[in-house]
Amino acid sequence: MYREIINEIKSNLGSNDELNRQYLSSQIDVYKDHPYSKEIIKEISRLMWDCLSDDEKREFAEMSEKENPIMDILNDIYYDIENGKYETPLKKLDEFIETFPGMFEDDRVSEYHYFTNPLEEIIFRKYIGAEKELRYIPDNQPLLDLYYVYGFLLLETQQFDKAEKYLKKALKINPVSARIILELTEIYKIHTYSYNEYFIRTSDALQYAYYPQDIARCYRNFAKYYIEENQMRTAAALLIYSMEYEANPLAYTEIKSIQSKNDDLELSLKECIEIIEGKNIQLGVNPFILETLNEFIKEYEENKLYNQLLYFLELKFDLTHDEETLSKINEIRKLNY
């Protein structure tokens, strides 16, 4: 029904943008009481945007930048958050969210997502996929950051149920964000009777993670799970292996604590890998992510898109530390500077 209506509206559009806008405006009134009114009016609005001249689009974009409440509230609170002061930012976000009407919410036809980079979108399409028509939230509307930051602050103040609600809102926008998933695991570590959800979510995060710090955090999470299961050898192996991705002082302290209380836990890296593989836990970065990084690198190198090339080379080097990637990075930097 929805698709037929939109196709009919499109078929009545001509080459005169002014007449098209008048017609589209009239169709909003025609379908305002239709069961699919929300979805139809959204699509009509997109069609009206296409009828604007470049100058009109530019003027609208400039106006949107001046009136950007999400960006304004985030800019207002970031300084305090970075300095570990959470009380005032949380109070401001409580007030903001209370009156926030919501934006880019899924409907029966479309789902709205935001991906930090093309790699995340490829991961999304590979492992999750869109059930409806995929639409992108614009860069200048950081809705994901709004929900993530609010969820983080709620978690810091132990408002677990509310924190979970808003972190899940952020995750809905970007379902493959390891950062968001790992924040959710902090709730499941503290606020549940079972560690099952904690383990499952950590597995998801590891599958999607492409930053070394996130990968290391996944292994520390798994170690916590096996400590609770009293499988200290496995826990030690996971903590030792996590240090391959991030030399975390707390992980080092935990390793020494476990070793001091248990004999025969001076494990080599090879032994750690064997233990992890024996538990069917992903070892290191997901191979699909490395394959995709290589494809991006090849594409951007062939098209001489050096800024994009450098970005993905640096992502790959952080994960692999191989000399060939480092040499390419240095070559690109010489070209750019």
C-alpha positions as CSV (number, residue, x, y, z in Angstrom):
1,M,0.0,0.0,0.0
2,Y,2.7,2.5,1.0
3,R,4.9,1.8,-2.0
4,E,2.0,2.1,-4.4
5,I,1.0,5.5,-3.0
6,I,4.6,6.8,-3.2
7,N,5.0,5.6,-6.8
8,E,1.8,7.3,-7.7
9,I,2.9,10.6,-6.1
10,K,6.3,10.3,-7.9
11,S,4.6,9.7,-11.3
12,N,2.8,13.0,-11.0
13,L,6.0,15.0,-10.6
14,G,7.2,17.0,-13.5
15,S,10.2,19.2,-14.4
16,N,9.0,22.4,-12.7
17,D,10.3,22.3,-9.1
18,E,7.9,25.1,-7.9
19,L,4.9,23.2,-9.2
20,N,6.3,20.0,-7.7
21,R,6.5,21.6,-4.3
22,Q,3.0,22.8,-4.4
23,Y,1.7,19.4,-5.5
24,L,3.7,17.6,-2.8
25,S,2.5,20.1,-0.1
26,S,-1.1,19.3,-1.1
27,Q,-0.4,15.5,-0.8
28,I,0.6,16.0,2.8
29,D,-2.9,17.1,3.5
30,V,-4.4,14.3,1.4
31,Y,-2.7,11.6,3.4
32,K,-2.6,13.1,6.9
33,D,-5.2,10.7,8.2
34,H,-3.9,7.6,6.3
35,P,-2.8,4.6,8.4
36,Y,0.7,5.1,6.8
37,S,0.6,8.9,7.2
38,K,3.8,9.1,9.2
39,E,5.8,7.1,6.6
40,I,4.1,8.8,3.6
41,I,4.8,12.3,4.9
42,K,8.4,11.5,5.6
43,E,8.9,10.4,2.0
44,I,7.0,13.5,0.7
45,S,9.4,15.6,2.7
46,R,12.4,13.9,1.1
47,L,10.9,14.6,-2.3
48,M,10.3,18.2,-1.4
49,W,14.0,18.5,-0.4
50,D,15.0,17.2,-3.9
51,C,12.9,20.1,-5.4
52,L,15.0,22.8,-3.6
53,S,17.7,24.6,-5.4
54,D,21.3,24.3,-4.3
55,D,21.1,27.8,-2.8
56,E,17.9,26.9,-0.9
57,K,19.5,23.6,0.4
58,R,22.6,25.5,1.5
59,E,20.5,28.1,3.3
60,F,18.5,25.4,5.0
61,A,21.7,23.6,6.1
62,E,23.2,26.8,7.5
63,M,19.9,27.4,9.5
64,S,20.0,23.8,10.8
65,E,23.6,24.2,12.0
66,K,22.6,27.4,13.9
67,E,19.6,25.6,15.5
68,N,21.1,22.3,16.5
69,P,19.9,21.5,20.1
70,I,21.6,18.1,20.2
71,M,25.0,19.5,19.2
72,D,24.5,22.4,21.6
73,I,23.7,20.3,24.7
74,L,26.6,17.9,23.9
75,N,29.1,20.7,23.5
76,D,27.8,22.2,26.7
77,I,28.5,19.1,28.8
78,Y,31.6,17.5,27.2
79,Y,34.2,19.6,29.2
80,D,32.8,18.5,32.6
81,I,32.5,14.8,31.5
82,E,36.1,14.8,30.3
83,N,37.1,16.1,33.7
84,G,35.2,13.4,35.6
85,K,32.4,15.8,36.7
86,Y,29.1,14.0,36.0
87,E,26.5,15.6,38.3
88,T,25.9,18.8,36.3
89,P,25.9,17.1,32.8
90,L,23.5,14.5,34.0
91,K,21.1,17.1,35.4
92,K,21.3,19.0,32.1
93,L,20.6,15.9,30.1
94,D,17.8,14.8,32.3
95,E,16.1,18.2,31.6
96,F,16.9,18.0,27.9
97,I,15.7,14.4,27.4
98,E,12.4,15.2,29.2
99,T,11.4,17.7,26.5
100,F,13.2,16.1,23.6
101,P,10.6,15.1,20.9
102,G,12.8,12.4,19.4
103,M,14.2,12.3,15.9
104,F,14.9,9.7,13.2
105,E,12.8,7.0,14.8
106,D,12.1,3.8,12.9
107,D,8.7,3.4,11.3
108,R,7.0,0.6,9.4
109,V,8.9,1.3,6.2
110,S,12.3,2.7,7.2
111,E,15.0,2.2,9.8
112,Y,17.5,4.8,10.7
113,H,21.2,4.2,11.4
114,Y,24.4,6.0,11.8
115,F,27.8,4.5,11.2
116,T,31.1,6.1,12.1
117,N,32.8,4.9,8.9
118,P,32.2,2.6,5.9
119,L,33.7,-0.4,7.7
120,E,31.0,-0.3,10.3
121,E,28.3,-0.3,7.6
122,I,29.9,-3.3,5.9
123,I,30.0,-5.2,9.3
124,F,26.3,-4.3,9.8
125,R,25.3,-5.6,6.4
126,K,27.3,-8.8,6.9
127,Y,26.1,-9.8,10.4
128,I,22.8,-8.0,10.9
129,G,21.3,-6.4,7.8
130,A,18.4,-4.0,7.5
131,E,14.9,-5.4,7.8
132,K,13.4,-2.3,6.2
133,E,14.6,0.5,4.0
134,L,17.9,1.8,5.4
135,R,18.1,5.5,6.0
136,Y,21.1,7.4,7.3
137,I,21.1,9.9,10.2
138,P,23.1,13.0,9.2
139,D,26.5,13.7,10.7
140,N,25.2,17.0,12.1
141,Q,22.6,15.2,14.2
142,P,24.6,13.2,16.8
143,L,21.6,11.3,18.1
144,L,23.8,8.3,18.8
145,D,26.2,10.3,21.0
146,L,23.3,11.9,22.8
147,Y,21.9,8.5,23.9
148,Y,25.3,7.0,24.5
149,V,26.5,9.8,26.7
150,Y,23.2,9.9,28.6
151,G,23.4,6.1,29.1
152,F,27.0,6.4,30.3
153,L,26.1,9.0,32.9
154,L,23.1,7.1,34.1
155,L,25.3,4.0,34.5
156,E,27.9,6.0,36.5
157,T,25.2,7.0,38.9
158,Q,23.9,3.4,39.1
159,Q,20.6,4.1,37.4
160,F,20.9,0.7,35.8
161,D,17.4,0.2,34.2
162,K,17.4,3.7,32.7
163,A,21.0,3.4,31.6
164,E,20.1,0.2,29.8
165,K,17.2,1.8,28.0
166,Y,19.2,4.6,26.6
167,L,22.3,2.6,25.7
168,K,19.9,0.2,23.8
169,K,18.6,3.3,22.0
170,A,22.1,4.1,20.9
171,L,22.7,0.5,20.0
172,K,19.6,0.5,17.8
173,I,21.2,3.3,15.8
174,N,24.5,1.5,15.4
175,P,24.0,-2.2,16.3
176,V,27.7,-3.0,15.6
177,S,29.3,-0.4,17.9
178,A,31.6,-2.4,20.2
179,R,31.9,0.7,22.4
180,I,28.2,0.8,23.1
181,I,27.9,-3.0,23.6
182,L,30.8,-3.0,26.0
183,E,29.1,-0.2,28.0
184,L,26.0,-2.4,28.2
185,T,28.1,-5.3,29.5
186,E,28.9,-3.1,32.6
187,I,25.2,-3.2,33.5
188,Y,25.0,-7.0,33.0
189,K,28.1,-7.5,35.1
190,I,26.6,-5.7,38.1
191,H,22.9,-5.7,37.7
192,T,21.9,-9.2,36.7
193,Y,21.7,-12.6,38.5
194,S,23.3,-14.4,35.6
195,Y,26.4,-13.7,33.6
196,N,24.9,-15.2,30.4
197,E,23.9,-11.9,28.9
198,Y,27.3,-10.5,29.8
199,F,29.1,-13.3,28.0
200,I,26.8,-13.1,24.9
201,R,27.1,-9.3,24.5
202,T,30.9,-9.5,24.9
203,S,31.1,-12.1,22.1
204,D,29.1,-9.7,19.9
205,A,31.4,-6.8,20.8
206,L,34.5,-8.9,19.9
207,Q,33.0,-9.9,16.6
208,Y,32.5,-6.2,15.6
209,A,35.5,-4.6,17.3
210,Y,38.3,-3.0,15.3
211,Y,40.0,-0.9,17.9
212,P,42.7,-2.7,20.0
213,Q,41.4,-1.2,23.2
214,D,37.9,-2.7,22.5
215,I,39.4,-6.1,21.7
216,A,41.4,-6.1,24.9
217,R,38.4,-5.1,26.9
218,C,36.4,-8.0,25.5
219,Y,39.1,-10.4,26.7
220,R,39.1,-8.8,30.1
221,N,35.3,-9.3,30.2
222,F,35.7,-12.9,29.3
223,A,38.3,-13.2,32.1
224,K,35.8,-11.8,34.6
225,Y,33.2,-14.4,33.5
226,Y,35.7,-17.3,34.0
227,I,36.7,-15.9,37.4
228,E,33.1,-16.1,38.4
229,E,33.1,-19.7,37.1
230,N,36.2,-20.4,39.1
231,Q,38.2,-21.4,36.0
232,M,41.3,-19.5,36.9
233,R,43.6,-20.9,34.3
234,T,41.2,-19.8,31.5
235,A,40.8,-16.3,33.2
236,A,44.6,-15.9,33.4
237,A,45.0,-16.9,29.8
238,L,42.4,-14.3,28.7
239,L,44.0,-11.5,30.7
240,I,47.5,-12.3,29.5
241,Y,46.3,-12.4,25.8
242,S,44.4,-9.1,26.3
243,M,47.8,-7.5,27.0
244,E,48.7,-8.1,23.3
245,Y,46.1,-5.4,22.4
246,E,46.4,-3.1,25.4
247,A,48.9,-3.0,28.3
248,N,46.3,-2.3,30.9
249,P,47.6,-1.9,34.5
250,L,44.5,-3.3,36.1
251,A,44.7,-6.4,33.9
252,Y,48.4,-6.8,34.9
253,T,47.5,-6.5,38.6
254,E,44.7,-9.1,38.1
255,I,47.1,-11.5,36.4
256,K,49.6,-11.3,39.3
257,S,46.8,-11.7,41.8
258,I,45.5,-14.9,40.1
259,Q,49.0,-16.3,39.8
260,S,49.9,-15.6,43.4
261,K,46.9,-17.7,44.5
262,N,47.2,-20.5,42.0
263,D,50.1,-22.8,41.1
264,D,51.2,-23.4,37.6
265,L,49.7,-20.3,36.0
266,E,52.9,-18.8,34.5
267,L,51.4,-19.3,31.0
268,S,53.2,-18.7,27.7
269,L,51.4,-16.8,24.9
270,K,51.1,-20.1,23.0
271,E,49.5,-21.8,26.0
272,C,47.1,-18.8,26.3
273,I,46.1,-19.1,22.7
274,E,45.4,-22.8,23.0
275,I,43.2,-22.3,26.1
276,I,41.2,-19.5,24.3
277,E,40.7,-21.6,21.2
278,G,39.7,-24.5,23.4
279,K,36.8,-22.3,24.7
280,N,35.7,-21.4,21.1
281,I,36.3,-17.8,21.8
282,Q,37.4,-15.7,18.8
283,L,41.1,-15.2,18.7
284,G,42.1,-11.6,17.9
285,V,40.4,-9.4,15.5
286,N,37.6,-10.9,13.3
287,P,39.3,-12.0,10.0
288,F,36.4,-10.5,8.1
289,I,37.3,-7.1,9.4
290,L,40.9,-7.4,8.3
291,E,39.7,-8.6,4.8
292,T,37.4,-5.6,4.6
293,L,40.2,-3.2,5.7
294,N,42.4,-4.6,2.9
295,E,39.6,-4.1,0.4
296,F,39.2,-0.5,1.4
297,I,42.9,0.1,1.3
298,K,43.2,-1.3,-2.2
299,E,40.2,0.7,-3.4
300,Y,41.4,4.0,-2.0
301,E,45.0,3.4,-3.1
302,E,43.8,2.8,-6.7
303,N,41.7,5.9,-6.7
304,K,44.4,8.0,-5.0
305,L,42.1,9.0,-2.1
306,Y,44.9,9.5,0.3
307,N,43.0,10.8,3.4
308,Q,40.7,7.8,3.4
309,L,43.6,5.5,2.6
310,L,45.6,6.8,5.5
311,Y,42.6,6.4,7.9
312,F,42.2,2.7,7.0
313,L,45.9,2.0,6.9
314,E,46.2,3.3,10.5
315,L,43.3,1.2,11.6
316,K,45.0,-1.9,10.1
317,F,48.4,-1.0,11.6
318,D,46.9,-0.6,15.1
319,L,45.6,-4.2,14.8
320,T,48.5,-5.9,13.1
321,H,51.6,-3.8,13.6
322,D,53.1,-5.1,10.3
323,E,56.0,-3.3,8.7
324,E,54.4,-3.2,5.2
325,T,51.4,-1.2,6.5
326,L,53.7,1.1,8.5
327,S,55.8,1.8,5.3
328,K,52.6,2.7,3.4
329,I,51.5,5.0,6.2
330,N,54.8,6.8,6.1
331,E,54.6,7.1,2.3
332,I,51.2,8.7,2.4
333,R,52.2,11.1,5.1
334,K,55.0,12.3,2.9
335,L,52.6,12.9,0.1
336,N,50.2,14.9,2.3
337,Y,52.6,17.0,4.2
